[in-house]
Amino acid sequence: MSSELKLIDDFTQLFIDDTPLIDTRAPIEFDQGAFLNTTSLPLMSNSEREQVGTCYKNKGQDKAIELGHELVSGEIKQARVDRWLEFIKNNPDGALYCFRGGLRSQITQKWIYEESGINYPRIKGGYKALRRFLIDETDRIMSNITPVVIGGQTGCGKTLLLEKINQQIDLEGLANHRGSAFGNTTTKQPTQIAFENNLGVELIKKQNFSRLVFEDEGSNVGTVHIPDCVKEKTSKADLILLEASIEERIKVSMDAYVINMHKEFIDQDQNSGFDKFANYWLISLEKIQKRLGLERYKIMKNQIDYALKQYQSTNSSDGFLPIVKSLLVDYYDPMYDYQIKKKEARIIFKGSADEVLEYLNNKSIS
């Protein structure tokens, strides 16, 4: 029976097609890292997996399998099969996997077939094979492409520019972080493993381009580390500087860090959204307290407290204008000036967003 059930080993097409996947691993494994378009529908709960694992160590595989069938039987088994079938109904072109493509995915596949007659494919080698494939593909594709890096002062609109380019990899988007002390979003960052997986998928989808545009980043974006093969290649790449006036930068920063952040927090939680927005600003400021110095920190904290009260009572964000300007001019610009001096030899072009887009277009990067 199991030898007749479908296996998928074309991982490239799997990721290019955004194939919906069932992850049959336990929730604790899923939380450590998975893939986009993947739904956690485990064969065993964390507790069941732990019991089976202990049994395997003490009594061997046969007894562990026997215990697994005891734990996942009757109504529990039926409920899990029903969830798989519901997923399959909505995603007939999907597939399933476990950690190594072994017993858990084979049992899941077999139970699905016995219940419905549907021969739903499983991934050959499971999660481990997919993960290894993405790591290897990231290395291979980065060695084959020529990166171009977009730099520029904080708030100049690098992310907005990237959104207008097809041949790009948005590291901050994949990391769900804007890459600074104020870079947190309203939702959690992915795990390191999930970030690397998602980056690998993006590179596979764009591997036919000879050149890809990246934003100028440090070694980390928030809590996630940029893979060495990406960092090494981009740190030596040609650098384009996006230029914008201080007025444009204040507008971009106000939109990103104040108005849109406020809206997202409120949209997520009407009751405590504003408190979370306030905490975001106060905690972000604390992160740079040492660099600011105690006096500057106290002044800015008082400004933020006032701006928050004004925003909450009058719905006006204007109190943040002097704060944002001060952060840009007095805090971020000196750091940027220091860093950019070390990269001057790599700069090949400077200009506004429209000028940069025209330059890239003339270089056949669109």
C-alpha positions as CSV (number, residue, x, y, z in Angstrom):
1,M,0.0,0.0,0.0
2,S,2.6,2.6,1.2
3,S,4.8,2.0,-1.9
4,E,1.9,2.9,-4.2
5,L,1.1,6.2,-2.4
6,K,2.5,9.3,-4.1
7,L,5.9,10.8,-3.3
8,I,7.1,14.3,-4.3
9,D,10.8,14.9,-4.8
10,D,10.7,18.0,-7.1
11,F,11.2,20.6,-4.4
12,T,11.9,23.5,-6.8
13,Q,8.5,23.3,-8.4
14,L,6.9,22.7,-5.0
15,F,8.1,26.1,-3.7
16,I,7.7,28.0,-7.0
17,D,4.0,26.9,-7.0
18,D,3.5,27.9,-3.4
19,T,2.2,24.4,-2.8
20,P,0.0,24.2,0.3
21,L,1.5,21.8,2.8
22,I,0.3,19.8,5.8
23,D,3.0,19.6,8.5
24,T,2.3,16.5,10.5
25,R,5.0,17.1,13.1
26,A,4.1,18.0,16.7
27,P,3.3,21.7,17.4
28,I,6.6,22.2,19.2
29,E,8.5,21.2,16.1
30,F,6.4,23.4,13.9
31,D,6.9,26.4,16.1
32,Q,10.7,26.1,15.8
33,G,10.5,26.6,12.0
34,A,8.3,25.7,9.1
35,F,7.6,27.0,5.6
36,L,5.2,29.5,4.1
37,N,1.9,28.1,2.9
38,T,2.2,25.4,5.6
39,T,-0.5,24.4,8.1
40,S,0.2,22.6,11.4
41,L,-2.1,19.5,11.5
42,P,-0.1,17.1,13.6
43,L,-0.4,13.4,13.8
44,M,0.6,13.6,17.5
45,S,0.3,16.3,20.1
46,N,3.5,17.4,22.0
47,S,2.6,15.1,24.9
48,E,1.9,12.1,22.7
49,R,5.1,12.6,20.8
50,E,7.1,12.8,24.1
51,Q,5.5,9.6,25.4
52,V,6.2,7.8,22.1
53,G,9.8,9.1,22.1
54,T,10.4,7.9,25.7
55,C,9.0,4.5,24.8
56,Y,11.2,4.2,21.7
57,K,14.3,4.9,23.8
58,N,13.4,2.4,26.5
59,K,11.6,-0.4,24.6
60,G,12.4,0.0,20.9
61,Q,10.6,1.0,17.7
62,D,7.9,-1.7,17.7
63,K,6.6,-0.8,21.1
64,A,6.8,2.9,20.3
65,I,4.6,2.4,17.2
66,E,2.2,0.3,19.2
67,L,1.9,3.0,21.8
68,G,1.4,5.7,19.1
69,H,-1.5,3.8,17.7
70,E,-3.0,3.4,21.2
71,L,-2.7,7.2,21.9
72,V,-4.1,8.2,18.5
73,S,-7.1,6.0,18.1
74,G,-10.9,6.2,18.2
75,E,-12.3,9.7,18.3
76,I,-8.9,11.3,18.5
77,K,-7.8,9.6,15.3
78,Q,-11.1,10.5,13.6
79,A,-10.8,14.1,14.5
80,R,-7.3,14.4,13.1
81,V,-8.3,12.6,9.9
82,D,-11.3,14.9,9.5
83,R,-9.0,18.0,9.8
84,W,-6.7,16.6,7.2
85,L,-9.6,15.9,4.8
86,E,-10.9,19.4,5.4
87,F,-7.5,20.8,4.4
88,I,-7.4,18.5,1.4
89,K,-10.9,19.6,0.3
90,N,-9.6,23.2,0.3
91,N,-6.2,22.4,-1.1
92,P,-6.5,19.4,-3.5
93,D,-3.1,20.1,-5.0
94,G,-1.1,20.1,-1.8
95,A,1.1,17.7,0.0
96,L,2.2,16.5,3.5
97,Y,5.3,15.9,5.4
98,C,6.8,14.9,8.7
99,F,10.3,15.4,10.0
100,R,12.2,12.8,7.8
101,G,9.4,11.6,5.5
102,G,9.1,8.5,7.6
103,L,6.4,6.9,9.8
104,R,4.4,9.9,10.7
105,S,3.8,11.1,7.2
106,Q,3.3,7.6,5.9
107,I,0.7,6.8,8.6
108,T,-1.1,10.1,7.8
109,Q,-1.0,9.4,4.1
110,K,-2.3,5.9,4.7
111,W,-5.1,7.0,7.0
112,I,-6.2,9.6,4.5
113,Y,-6.3,7.1,1.7
114,E,-8.2,4.5,3.8
115,E,-10.8,7.1,4.8
116,S,-11.3,8.9,1.5
117,G,-9.5,7.0,-1.3
118,I,-7.5,10.2,-1.9
119,N,-3.8,9.5,-2.8
120,Y,-2.5,12.7,-1.2
121,P,1.3,13.0,-1.8
122,R,4.0,13.2,0.8
123,I,7.3,14.9,0.6
124,K,10.3,12.5,0.1
125,G,12.7,13.0,3.0
126,G,10.2,15.3,4.8
127,Y,11.0,18.6,6.5
128,K,14.6,17.7,6.9
129,A,15.1,17.2,3.2
130,L,13.2,20.5,2.4
131,R,15.3,22.4,4.9
132,R,18.6,21.0,3.5
133,F,17.4,21.8,0.0
134,L,16.6,25.5,0.8
135,I,20.0,26.0,2.6
136,D,21.9,24.5,-0.4
137,E,19.8,26.5,-2.9
138,T,20.4,29.7,-1.0
139,D,24.2,29.1,-1.2
140,R,24.0,28.1,-4.9
141,I,21.8,31.0,-6.1
142,M,23.7,33.6,-4.1
143,S,27.0,32.4,-5.8
144,N,25.3,32.8,-9.2
145,I,23.6,36.2,-8.9
146,T,25.1,39.7,-8.8
147,P,23.6,41.7,-6.0
148,V,23.0,45.4,-6.1
149,V,22.5,47.2,-2.7
150,I,20.3,50.2,-2.0
151,G,21.4,52.3,0.8
152,G,20.4,55.7,2.2
153,Q,19.6,57.6,5.4
154,T,16.9,56.4,7.7
155,G,13.5,57.4,6.4
156,C,14.6,58.0,2.8
157,G,12.1,55.4,1.6
158,K,14.3,52.4,0.7
159,T,11.5,49.9,1.5
160,L,9.0,51.9,-0.6
161,L,11.5,51.9,-3.4
162,L,12.0,48.1,-3.2
163,E,8.3,47.6,-3.5
164,K,8.5,49.1,-7.0
165,I,11.2,46.7,-8.2
166,N,10.5,43.1,-9.2
167,Q,14.1,41.9,-9.1
168,Q,14.6,42.3,-5.4
169,I,14.8,40.5,-2.1
170,D,13.1,42.3,0.8
171,L,15.1,41.1,3.8
172,E,13.3,43.3,6.2
173,G,9.9,42.1,4.9
174,L,11.0,38.5,5.3
175,A,12.3,39.3,8.8
176,N,9.2,41.3,9.7
177,H,11.4,44.0,11.1
178,R,12.5,47.4,9.9
179,G,16.1,46.9,10.9
180,S,16.5,49.5,13.7
181,A,15.8,50.1,17.4
182,F,12.3,51.2,16.3
183,G,12.0,48.4,13.8
184,N,9.6,46.1,15.6
185,T,6.2,45.6,13.9
186,T,2.9,44.7,15.6
187,T,3.5,41.0,15.1
188,K,6.4,38.7,16.1
189,Q,9.4,38.1,14.0
190,P,9.8,34.6,12.4
191,T,12.2,32.2,14.0
192,Q,15.7,32.1,12.5
193,I,14.9,28.8,10.7
194,A,11.6,30.1,9.3
195,F,13.4,33.3,8.1
196,E,16.1,31.3,6.3
197,N,13.4,29.0,4.8
198,N,11.4,31.9,3.5
199,L,14.5,33.6,2.1
200,G,15.5,30.4,0.3
201,V,12.0,30.2,-1.3
202,E,12.3,33.9,-2.5
203,L,15.7,33.2,-4.0
204,I,14.4,30.1,-5.8
205,K,11.5,32.1,-7.3
206,K,13.9,34.8,-8.6
207,Q,16.9,32.7,-9.5
208,N,16.5,33.3,-13.2
209,F,17.5,37.0,-12.7
210,S,21.2,37.6,-13.0
211,R,21.0,40.6,-10.7
212,L,18.9,41.1,-7.6
213,V,18.5,44.3,-5.5
214,F,18.9,44.1,-1.7
215,E,18.6,46.8,1.0
216,D,21.7,47.7,2.8
217,E,21.6,45.8,6.1
218,G,23.8,44.9,9.0
219,S,24.5,41.3,10.0
220,N,21.1,41.1,11.7
221,V,17.5,42.3,11.1
222,G,16.0,42.5,14.5
223,T,16.6,39.1,16.1
224,V,17.3,37.1,12.9
225,H,20.7,36.7,11.4
226,I,21.3,37.2,7.7
227,P,22.9,34.0,6.3
228,D,26.7,34.4,5.7
229,C,26.5,33.7,2.0
230,V,24.1,36.6,1.6
231,K,25.9,39.0,3.9
232,E,29.3,38.2,2.3
233,K,28.1,38.8,-1.2
234,T,26.0,42.0,-0.5
235,S,28.7,43.5,1.7
236,K,31.0,43.7,-1.4
237,A,28.3,44.6,-3.9
238,D,27.8,47.9,-5.9
239,L,25.9,50.4,-3.7
240,I,23.2,52.9,-4.9
241,L,22.3,55.6,-2.5
242,L,18.7,56.8,-2.3
243,E,18.5,60.5,-1.5
244,A,15.6,62.4,0.0
245,S,15.0,65.7,1.7
246,I,14.6,65.9,5.5
247,E,10.9,66.8,4.9
248,E,10.4,63.6,2.8
249,R,12.2,61.5,5.4
250,I,10.0,62.9,8.2
251,K,6.9,62.1,6.2
252,V,8.0,58.6,5.4
253,S,9.0,58.0,9.1
254,M,5.8,59.5,10.5
255,D,3.8,57.2,8.2
256,A,5.8,54.1,9.1
257,Y,6.5,54.5,12.8
258,V,3.6,56.6,14.0
259,I,0.5,56.7,11.9
260,N,0.6,53.2,10.4
261,M,1.9,51.6,13.6
262,H,-0.9,53.3,15.6
263,K,-3.5,52.1,13.1
264,E,-2.2,48.5,13.1
265,F,-2.1,48.3,16.9
266,I,-5.7,49.7,17.1
267,D,-6.9,47.4,14.3
268,Q,-5.5,44.4,16.2
269,D,-6.9,45.3,19.6
270,Q,-9.5,48.2,20.1
271,N,-9.2,48.0,23.9
272,S,-5.5,48.0,24.5
273,G,-4.1,48.9,21.1
274,F,-3.1,52.4,22.1
275,D,-1.3,51.1,25.2
276,K,0.6,48.7,23.0
277,F,1.5,51.6,20.6
278,A,2.7,53.7,23.6
279,N,4.8,50.8,24.9
280,Y,6.3,50.3,21.4
281,W,7.6,53.9,21.5
282,L,8.8,53.9,25.1
283,I,10.5,50.5,24.8
284,S,12.1,51.4,21.5
285,L,13.5,54.6,23.1
286,E,14.9,52.6,26.0
287,K,16.9,50.6,23.5
288,I,18.9,53.7,22.5
289,Q,19.1,55.3,25.9
290,K,22.8,54.5,26.3
291,R,23.7,56.1,22.9
292,L,21.5,59.1,23.6
293,G,22.9,59.8,27.0
294,L,20.8,60.3,30.1
295,E,19.9,64.0,29.5
296,R,18.8,63.5,25.9
297,Y,16.9,60.4,26.8
298,K,14.9,62.2,29.6
299,I,14.1,65.1,27.2
300,M,12.9,62.8,24.5
301,K,10.9,60.6,26.9
302,N,9.0,63.7,28.1
303,Q,8.4,64.7,24.5
304,I,7.0,61.2,23.7
305,D,4.8,61.2,26.8
306,Y,3.3,64.5,25.7
307,A,2.9,63.3,22.1
308,L,1.2,60.2,23.2
309,K,-1.3,62.1,25.4
310,Q,-2.0,64.5,22.6
311,Y,-2.5,61.6,20.1
312,Q,-4.9,59.8,22.5
313,S,-7.0,62.8,23.3
314,T,-7.1,64.7,20.0
315,N,-6.1,62.0,17.5
316,S,-3.4,64.3,16.3
317,S,0.1,62.8,15.6
318,D,1.7,66.2,15.3
319,G,3.4,65.9,18.7
320,F,5.7,63.2,17.1
321,L,7.0,65.5,14.4
322,P,9.8,67.1,16.4
323,I,10.7,63.7,17.9
324,V,11.0,62.0,14.6
325,K,13.0,64.9,13.2
326,S,15.4,64.8,16.2
327,L,15.8,61.1,15.9
328,L,16.6,61.3,12.2
329,V,19.0,64.3,12.3
330,D,20.6,64.0,15.7
331,Y,20.6,60.2,16.3
332,Y,20.5,58.2,13.0
333,D,22.3,60.6,10.6
334,P,25.6,60.7,12.5
335,M,25.7,56.9,12.6
336,Y,24.8,56.7,8.9
337,D,27.6,59.2,8.0
338,Y,30.1,57.2,9.9
339,Q,29.1,53.9,8.2
340,I,28.8,55.3,4.7
341,K,32.3,56.6,4.7
342,K,33.5,53.0,5.0
343,K,31.5,52.1,1.9
344,E,32.3,55.1,-0.4
345,A,34.4,53.0,-2.9
346,R,31.3,50.9,-3.6
347,I,28.9,53.7,-4.5
348,I,28.0,53.7,-8.2
349,F,25.0,56.1,-8.2
350,K,23.1,58.6,-6.0
351,G,19.7,60.0,-6.7
352,S,16.0,60.4,-5.9
353,A,13.6,57.4,-6.0
354,D,12.6,58.2,-9.6
355,E,16.3,58.7,-10.6
356,V,17.3,55.4,-9.0
357,L,14.5,53.5,-10.7
358,E,15.5,55.1,-14.1
359,Y,19.1,54.1,-13.5
360,L,18.1,50.5,-12.6
361,N,15.9,50.3,-15.6
362,N,18.7,51.4,-17.9
363,K,20.8,48.6,-16.4
364,S,17.9,46.1,-17.2
365,I,16.9,45.8,-13.6
366,S,13.2,46.3,-13.1
